[in-house]
Structures are given as structure tokens and as C-alpha cells.
Amino acid sequence: MKTNYTSFTSQELAFQHSKTHLLDLFYQYDDFMESIGRVVDLGCDTEALNMLWFANATARDEQKTPLNIKCVGQSSIEKLVPKHNGVSFQKGAPELLSKTKKKFDILYCHDTLQFIVNPYQALANWWNIANKDAMLTIAVKQTTNVEFNMLEYNAQMNYKHHYTIPMLLYMLAVNGWDCKGGFFKKIIGDPWIFAVVYKSNTKPMDPKTTNLYNLIDDTDLLPEVAVKSIEKYGMIRQKDLVLPWLDKSLMDMRQQ
């Protein structure tokens, strides 16, 4: 039986999900798009549709000036299908990518994190290959949800962990990713969590010895609402979280 490390029935559906929730929003920010030099798709599929989107991106001027973004697909698959001067391929498990000759401005992780056995090590490795202030974009499926006013828990095929926004905040912050200046999205009835965070100057810490109190005492990486939740309850409660998203809306997590 072929192991299928994807949550979608086709690569086109996966790309449309990525484009609708993330890429189309990125394209609205001209200065941001024009600042991108190198992008890596952590766990890309054979057609590398996300990387082709970046590689073909143009400015929103009349001339449609090419942005010439260099793209790398990192995956355990044998090879990529597309032949494009702006897209190259590196074979290997995305979670093990810890060294590279040139670092990246965007680390794109759509529908990958839930398949990784050791996400703490992956997030630490990715910090090491990110440029200063680089962006890490994550789309990961939440497997504990409310359906028809009832709690629904699933162990989905090949998923290695359950993810929630409070847990993701901790995992990102303990590995040096700035969540205080980041963006998060979770819509009622939709299991997907979206996170856009940035590389901080704080190096990845040991999750064995770093708890939530250590994070708020020694770093400035958690959103203020998460800090207040920890100070009052000794935990990050999802119902305390109201977090910004890229379109400048606020995501109220109380009913997620």
C-alpha cells in the first residue's frame, strides 16, 4: 500500500486550499512580495504547485515585472515533475533540513507538520535555515473539533500528533519563533489552523526544561493574551485567545 502523506485527494485541491487561505493574501502586500529572495516548501508534493506560484509571481504593476523568487522543494519524494528555472529540488525529510548554503526568507509548511514524528526538532532545524526575520507559514489540521455541538476526536491516517492553537503557540515559541508579532487563523467548522510567525533572535530552547512560565519570564515571544492566560491560570486557555490574522481581522478562539 502506498503511504499517502497528504490530507487532500489531489495536489490541485491542496494547492487551491493553500492559495485561498495564504497565497492570495500574500499577494496583496507588494513590499512583502518584492522583498522575497528565497522560499522553501517543507514537504512539497511532486508537482510543487506552491513553489511554482512563487516562482511565477510578478509585481502588480502594468508591466507585470517578474519577482524572480528562487524556490526550493524539500521532500522525501523521488523527484519533482515541473521543470522551471526558479524551482529546484532537495531530496530528504523536511524535518531534517537543518543546514543549507543559502538561508530562506519564507519557510512554507502547508499540510506537513502533522505527519512529522518530532515537530520540536523540525521547528528548531527550520529556525537554523531561516534568514533574520524570516517568515514561517504553517497550515496544520486540528483533529479535536466540535461537530454538531459534540466533541469529535480523530486519529487520522499517518498523523503523528494532535494540534491546537495553544499547543502550537508553545511549540513555536520554545523554538524561537515570534508568535507575539505573528498571525493566526481558525474558523468555526473548519479544522485547519493557519499560523504565520517570524524568526526571532531567541535561539531554540530545550522543551524538556522550558515551560510556559520560562517563556513569559525569559522571552517576549507569546501574544499578550497568552501571557495573561498563563499568569492567571498557569496555562494557555484557547478561550482566552483573540489573535490577529493577515487580513487585519481578529480571530476569537473561544468557540473553536
C-alpha positions as CSV (number, residue, x, y, z in Angstrom):
1,M,0.0,0.0,0.0
2,K,1.3,3.4,-0.9
3,T,1.8,5.8,2.0
4,N,-0.1,9.0,1.4
5,Y,1.3,11.9,3.4
6,T,-1.4,14.4,2.5
7,S,-4.8,15.4,3.8
8,F,-6.2,16.1,0.3
9,T,-7.4,13.8,-2.5
10,S,-5.4,15.7,-5.2
11,Q,-2.4,18.1,-5.4
12,E,-4.7,20.6,-7.1
13,L,-7.1,20.6,-4.2
14,A,-4.1,21.0,-1.8
15,F,-2.9,24.0,-3.8
16,Q,-6.3,25.7,-4.0
17,H,-6.5,25.4,-0.2
18,S,-3.1,26.9,0.1
19,K,-3.8,29.7,-2.4
20,T,-7.2,30.6,-0.9
21,H,-6.1,30.9,2.7
22,L,-2.5,32.1,2.3
23,L,-1.0,32.8,-1.1
24,D,-3.8,35.2,-2.3
25,L,-3.3,37.2,0.9
26,F,0.5,37.4,0.5
27,Y,0.0,38.8,-3.0
28,Q,-1.9,41.8,-1.6
29,Y,1.3,43.1,0.1
30,D,3.5,44.5,-2.6
31,D,6.5,45.4,-0.4
32,F,6.4,42.0,1.2
33,M,6.3,40.1,-2.2
34,E,9.1,42.2,-3.6
35,S,11.3,41.5,-0.6
36,I,11.3,37.7,-1.0
37,G,14.5,36.2,-2.3
38,R,14.3,32.5,-1.4
39,V,11.5,30.2,-0.4
40,V,11.5,26.6,0.7
41,D,8.4,24.3,0.6
42,L,8.8,21.9,3.5
43,G,7.2,18.7,2.3
44,C,6.3,19.7,-1.2
45,D,4.4,17.4,-3.5
46,T,5.5,16.1,-6.9
47,E,4.0,19.0,-8.9
48,A,5.4,21.6,-6.5
49,L,2.4,23.9,-7.2
50,N,3.1,26.2,-4.2
51,M,6.6,26.8,-5.4
52,L,5.5,27.4,-9.0
53,W,3.2,30.1,-7.7
54,F,6.2,31.9,-6.0
55,A,8.5,31.2,-9.0
56,N,5.9,32.7,-11.4
57,A,5.0,35.6,-9.2
58,T,5.1,39.1,-10.7
59,A,4.7,42.6,-9.3
60,R,1.3,44.2,-9.5
61,D,2.4,46.9,-11.9
62,E,1.4,47.4,-15.6
63,Q,4.5,45.6,-16.8
64,K,3.9,42.5,-14.5
65,T,7.6,42.6,-13.6
66,P,8.8,39.1,-12.6
67,L,9.9,38.9,-9.0
68,N,12.4,36.2,-9.7
69,I,11.9,34.4,-6.4
70,K,14.2,31.3,-6.0
71,C,12.3,28.3,-4.8
72,V,13.3,25.0,-3.3
73,G,11.1,22.0,-2.8
74,Q,12.3,19.8,0.1
75,S,10.6,16.4,0.2
76,S,11.2,12.6,0.6
77,I,9.7,12.0,-2.8
78,E,12.0,10.9,-5.6
79,K,11.7,13.9,-7.9
80,L,9.5,16.9,-8.8
81,V,7.5,17.0,-12.1
82,P,7.9,20.7,-13.1
83,K,10.9,22.0,-14.9
84,H,11.3,25.6,-14.1
85,N,14.4,27.7,-13.7
86,G,13.2,29.2,-10.4
87,V,12.4,25.8,-8.8
88,S,15.0,23.3,-7.5
89,F,14.6,20.1,-5.6
90,Q,16.3,18.7,-2.5
91,K,15.5,15.1,-1.5
92,G,15.2,14.4,2.1
93,A,12.8,14.5,5.0
94,P,11.7,18.2,5.6
95,E,12.1,17.9,9.4
96,L,15.8,17.0,9.0
97,L,16.7,20.1,6.9
98,S,19.0,21.9,9.4
99,K,21.8,23.2,7.1
100,T,21.8,25.0,3.8
101,K,24.3,27.1,1.8
102,K,21.8,29.9,1.5
103,K,19.1,30.6,4.1
104,F,15.5,31.3,3.3
105,D,13.2,34.3,3.6
106,I,10.0,32.2,3.7
107,L,9.6,28.6,5.0
108,Y,6.3,27.3,3.7
109,C,4.8,24.3,5.6
110,H,1.4,23.5,4.3
111,D,-0.2,20.2,5.3
112,T,3.1,18.8,6.6
113,L,3.6,19.3,10.3
114,Q,1.1,16.7,11.4
115,F,3.0,14.0,9.6
116,I,6.3,14.7,11.4
117,V,7.3,12.5,14.3
118,N,9.4,15.0,16.1
119,P,8.0,18.5,15.4
120,Y,10.1,20.1,18.1
121,Q,13.3,19.1,16.3
122,A,11.8,20.2,13.0
123,L,10.9,23.7,14.2
124,A,14.4,24.1,15.7
125,N,16.0,22.9,12.5
126,W,13.9,25.3,10.4
127,W,15.0,28.2,12.7
128,N,18.6,27.4,11.7
129,I,17.9,27.7,8.0
130,A,15.9,30.9,8.2
131,N,17.2,34.3,7.4
132,K,16.9,37.1,10.0
133,D,13.2,38.0,10.5
134,A,12.2,35.2,8.1
135,M,8.6,34.0,7.9
136,L,7.4,30.5,8.8
137,T,4.0,29.7,7.4
138,I,2.1,26.7,8.8
139,A,-1.2,25.1,7.9
140,V,-1.9,22.1,10.1
141,K,-5.2,20.2,10.7
142,Q,-6.7,20.2,14.1
143,T,-8.1,16.8,14.9
144,T,-10.1,17.7,18.0
145,N,-13.2,19.7,16.9
146,V,-16.8,20.5,17.6
147,E,-19.2,18.9,15.1
148,F,-23.0,19.3,15.5
149,N,-22.4,20.6,19.1
150,M,-20.5,17.5,20.0
151,L,-16.8,17.0,20.6
152,E,-15.2,14.9,17.8
153,Y,-11.7,13.4,18.2
154,N,-10.0,11.6,15.3
155,A,-6.7,9.8,14.8
156,Q,-6.3,10.4,11.1
157,M,-4.2,8.3,8.7
158,N,-0.4,8.9,9.2
159,Y,-1.0,11.9,11.6
160,K,1.6,11.7,14.4
161,H,0.2,14.3,16.8
162,H,-2.9,16.3,17.7
163,Y,-2.6,20.1,17.3
164,T,-4.4,23.0,18.9
165,I,-3.6,26.7,18.8
166,P,-2.4,26.8,22.5
167,M,-0.1,23.9,21.9
168,L,1.2,25.3,18.6
169,L,1.9,28.6,20.4
170,Y,4.1,26.8,22.9
171,M,5.9,24.7,20.3
172,L,6.7,27.7,18.1
173,A,7.8,30.0,20.9
174,V,10.1,27.4,22.5
175,N,11.8,27.0,19.2
176,G,12.5,30.8,18.8
177,W,9.6,31.7,16.6
178,D,7.9,35.1,17.3
179,C,4.2,34.5,17.9
180,K,3.6,37.9,19.6
181,G,4.1,39.6,16.2
182,G,2.6,36.6,14.3
183,F,-0.8,35.9,12.8
184,F,-3.2,33.0,13.4
185,K,-6.5,31.8,11.9
186,K,-9.0,29.1,12.8
187,I,-12.6,29.3,11.6
188,I,-15.6,27.6,13.2
189,G,-16.4,24.4,11.4
190,D,-13.1,24.3,9.6
191,P,-10.4,22.0,11.1
192,W,-7.4,23.9,9.7
193,I,-5.1,26.0,11.8
194,F,-3.0,28.6,10.0
195,A,0.0,30.3,11.6
196,V,2.4,32.9,10.2
197,V,5.3,33.6,12.6
198,Y,8.8,35.1,12.3
199,K,12.3,34.1,13.3
200,S,13.3,35.9,16.5
201,N,16.8,36.5,17.9
202,T,16.0,33.9,20.6
203,K,17.6,30.6,19.8
204,P,15.5,27.3,20.1
205,M,15.3,26.2,23.7
206,D,15.0,22.7,25.2
207,P,11.3,21.8,25.6
208,K,12.3,19.3,28.3
209,T,13.4,22.2,30.6
210,T,11.4,25.2,29.2
211,N,7.8,25.6,30.5
212,L,5.3,28.3,29.9
213,Y,6.5,30.4,32.8
214,N,10.0,30.3,31.4
215,L,8.7,31.6,28.1
216,I,7.0,34.6,29.6
217,D,9.9,35.3,32.1
218,D,12.8,34.9,29.6
219,T,11.3,35.8,26.2
220,D,8.9,38.1,24.5
221,L,7.6,35.6,22.0
222,L,4.0,34.9,23.1
223,P,1.0,37.1,22.3
224,E,-0.2,39.3,25.2
225,V,-3.4,37.4,25.6
226,A,-1.5,34.1,26.0
227,V,0.8,35.7,28.6
228,K,-2.2,36.9,30.6
229,S,-3.7,33.4,30.4
230,I,-0.5,31.9,31.8
231,E,-0.2,34.4,34.6
232,K,-3.8,33.9,35.7
233,Y,-4.3,30.2,35.1
234,G,-0.9,28.6,34.7
235,M,-1.8,27.5,31.2
236,I,-2.7,28.9,27.7
237,R,-6.5,28.5,27.5
238,Q,-7.9,28.6,24.0
239,K,-11.0,30.5,25.2
240,D,-8.7,33.4,26.3
241,L,-7.2,33.9,22.8
242,V,-8.2,36.6,20.4
243,L,-5.5,36.7,17.7
244,P,-4.9,38.8,14.5
245,W,-4.9,37.4,11.0
246,L,-3.3,38.6,7.8
247,D,-6.4,40.4,6.6
248,K,-6.4,42.5,9.7
249,S,-9.3,40.7,11.2
250,L,-9.3,39.3,14.8
251,M,-9.9,35.5,15.4
252,D,-11.8,34.8,18.5
253,M,-10.8,31.3,19.5
254,R,-13.4,30.7,22.2
255,Q,-15.7,28.6,20.1
256,Q,-13.1,26.7,18.1
